[in-house]
């Protein structure tokens, strides 16, 4: 079974194209950090609670946090969105914030703003919990060619409407560890043996995840 995983992961990259280099990735993270540092550098700017959206944002979050030079608290959240065939598009919270968000400025970190349904839900949920302000900061915003229910307040870079892996984004759980971003051909996202273990990702909108 381990050989299957290695072979399958390597095959997915055979025809992939690098669309963002590691240097460009780091520059994008630095851009997000610069905006946040400017926002919170002045006295009285607040003591924000920074929430990383697991698990896609783990690499972005870990790279960004050491570049922030203001006092903050950190926690994480974990949400999943199930499609119409499963739970009617319901967003399920697997991990809710453990800190009190009431009256706080919240900075939500996510890897990619795709269709935006989940991030829109997250922002509204935090506001309903009493957050004074919710700032959405994403490493990447995907240009899907149509309007989204939410816009990021801070964006590192914009991606084309393609299936992208690397820097926290995955395919079948593979390649979150790539330092750059690679575009996977949709024709390579075909069922592989064993089919029951690896259903094809939802590529109806050429999206990566549930954001």
Secondary structure, DSSP 8 states (H G I E B T S, - for coil): -HHHHHHHHHHHHHT-EEEE-HHHHHHHHHHHHHHHHHHH-STTS---EEEEEETTTHHHHHHHHTT--S--EEEEEEEEE--TTTTTT-EEEEE--SS--TT-EEEEEEEEESS-HHHHHHHHHHHHTT-SEEEEEEEEEE--SS--S---SEEEEEE-SSEEEBTTB-BTTB-TT-SSEEEE-GGG----SSTTTS-----TTS--S--
